[in-house]
Amino acid sequence: MKARKILAIVAICCLGILATENASNAKTSSPDNEIFGFLDSVNVASYSVELNIKSGVAQISSGVTGRPGTSKIALTVYLQKYDSNRNIWSDVRSWKADSNNSIVRFSKSYDLISKGKYRCKMNASVTRDGKSESVSKISSSKTY
């Protein structure tokens, strides 16, 4: 009986240590994490993509900021529409932007042709010290 109590105490202590370790390693969620990329990156300081729809017009914005020493950023932004029959997101339109320094920003208004569920996806390649790193992010979806 005494051995069971000791075993139970040891097990509880181990679980407590594991729970504490997992909690300290977890990344916290905040409103900024919904829009801006939260990452452990060598080349990228921050990145974002956002979609808003008002009166049939999609307002798209995206940006990437490289760490000091960034020499090139190539950004591609996709406007996508959800196809519920095929259960996939299809590209409606895409745009490219690039920069030979540490910041690239993109903003576009686009007249939507049909109603549906839309989102934006961004892919970026950031070059710093001769090494390239890629990041991607998808906006929250909006219905028109």
C-alpha positions as CSV (number, residue, x, y, z in Angstrom):
1,M,0.0,0.0,0.0
2,K,2.8,2.4,0.9
3,A,4.6,1.6,-2.4
4,R,1.4,2.6,-4.3
5,K,1.2,5.9,-2.5
6,I,4.8,6.7,-3.3
7,L,4.3,5.6,-6.9
8,A,1.2,7.9,-7.2
9,I,3.1,10.9,-5.8
10,V,6.0,10.3,-8.2
11,A,3.6,10.1,-11.1
12,I,1.8,13.3,-10.1
13,C,5.2,15.1,-9.8
14,C,6.2,14.0,-13.2
15,L,3.0,15.1,-14.8
16,G,3.3,18.5,-13.1
17,I,6.8,18.9,-14.5
18,L,5.7,17.9,-18.0
19,A,2.7,20.3,-17.9
20,T,5.0,23.2,-16.7
21,E,7.5,22.5,-19.5
22,N,4.8,22.4,-22.2
23,A,3.2,25.6,-20.9
24,S,6.5,27.4,-21.0
25,N,7.2,26.3,-24.6
26,A,3.8,27.2,-25.9
27,K,3.4,30.3,-28.0
28,T,0.7,32.7,-26.8
29,S,-2.0,33.8,-29.1
30,S,-3.0,37.4,-29.4
31,P,-4.9,39.5,-31.9
32,D,-1.7,40.4,-33.7
33,N,-1.0,36.7,-34.3
34,E,-4.1,36.5,-36.4
35,I,-2.8,39.1,-38.9
36,F,1.0,39.0,-38.5
37,G,3.2,36.0,-38.9
38,F,4.7,34.7,-35.6
39,L,7.8,32.9,-36.4
40,D,11.3,31.8,-35.5
41,S,13.1,33.0,-38.6
42,V,16.6,33.8,-39.7
43,N,15.7,36.2,-42.5
44,V,12.1,37.4,-41.8
45,A,11.2,39.9,-39.0
46,S,7.4,39.9,-39.8
47,Y,4.9,39.2,-42.5
48,S,1.2,39.7,-43.0
49,V,-1.8,39.2,-45.3
50,E,-5.3,40.6,-44.9
51,L,-8.5,40.6,-46.8
52,N,-11.6,42.7,-46.3
53,I,-14.6,42.8,-48.6
54,K,-17.0,45.8,-48.8
55,S,-19.7,46.3,-51.4
56,G,-18.3,43.7,-53.7
57,V,-14.7,45.1,-53.6
58,A,-11.9,43.0,-52.1
59,Q,-9.3,45.1,-50.2
60,I,-6.1,43.1,-50.1
61,S,-3.0,44.1,-48.2
62,S,0.2,42.2,-47.5
63,G,3.7,42.9,-46.4
64,V,7.0,41.4,-45.5
65,T,9.8,42.9,-43.4
66,G,13.2,41.3,-43.5
67,R,15.8,41.4,-40.8
68,P,18.8,43.8,-41.2
69,G,21.0,42.8,-44.1
70,T,18.1,41.6,-46.3
71,S,19.0,42.1,-50.0
72,K,15.8,40.9,-51.7
73,I,12.2,40.1,-51.0
74,A,9.9,38.5,-53.6
75,L,6.2,38.5,-52.7
76,T,3.2,36.8,-54.4
77,V,-0.3,37.4,-53.2
78,Y,-3.2,35.2,-54.4
79,L,-6.9,36.0,-54.1
80,Q,-8.7,32.6,-53.8
81,K,-12.3,31.6,-53.9
82,Y,-13.7,28.5,-52.2
83,D,-15.3,25.9,-54.5
84,S,-17.7,23.9,-52.3
85,N,-18.4,21.3,-55.0
86,R,-14.7,20.3,-55.2
87,N,-13.8,21.3,-51.6
88,I,-10.8,23.3,-52.7
89,W,-9.6,26.9,-52.9
90,S,-9.0,28.1,-56.4
91,D,-6.9,31.1,-57.5
92,V,-9.0,34.0,-58.8
93,R,-6.1,36.4,-59.4
94,S,-2.5,36.8,-58.3
95,W,-0.1,39.7,-58.0
96,K,3.7,40.0,-57.5
97,A,5.7,42.6,-55.7
98,D,9.4,42.7,-54.9
99,S,12.0,44.8,-53.3
100,N,15.8,45.1,-53.2
101,N,15.8,46.1,-49.5
102,S,14.2,44.9,-46.3
103,I,10.6,45.9,-46.8
104,V,7.9,45.1,-49.4
105,R,4.3,46.2,-49.1
106,F,1.4,45.4,-51.3
107,S,-2.1,46.8,-51.4
108,K,-4.8,46.3,-54.0
109,S,-8.6,46.7,-54.6
110,Y,-10.2,44.1,-56.8
111,D,-13.9,44.1,-58.0
112,L,-15.3,40.6,-57.2
113,I,-17.4,39.1,-60.1
114,S,-19.4,36.6,-58.1
115,K,-20.6,36.0,-54.6
116,G,-18.8,33.4,-52.5
117,K,-16.2,32.7,-49.8
118,Y,-12.8,34.3,-50.4
119,R,-9.4,34.4,-48.8
120,C,-5.9,35.6,-49.6
121,K,-2.7,33.6,-49.5
122,M,0.8,35.1,-49.6
123,N,4.1,33.5,-50.4
124,A,7.4,35.3,-49.9
125,S,11.0,34.6,-50.4
126,V,13.5,36.6,-48.4
127,T,17.2,36.7,-49.2
128,R,19.8,37.8,-46.6
129,D,23.5,37.1,-46.6
130,G,23.1,35.0,-49.7
131,K,20.6,32.6,-48.1
132,S,17.0,32.4,-49.1
133,E,14.1,31.6,-46.8
134,S,10.4,31.2,-47.7
135,V,7.3,32.0,-45.7
136,S,3.6,31.6,-46.4
137,K,0.4,32.9,-44.7
138,I,-3.3,32.6,-45.4
139,S,-5.8,35.3,-44.3
140,S,-9.1,34.6,-42.6
141,S,-11.9,34.0,-45.1
142,K,-14.6,36.5,-45.9
143,T,-18.0,36.0,-47.5
144,Y,-19.4,38.2,-50.2
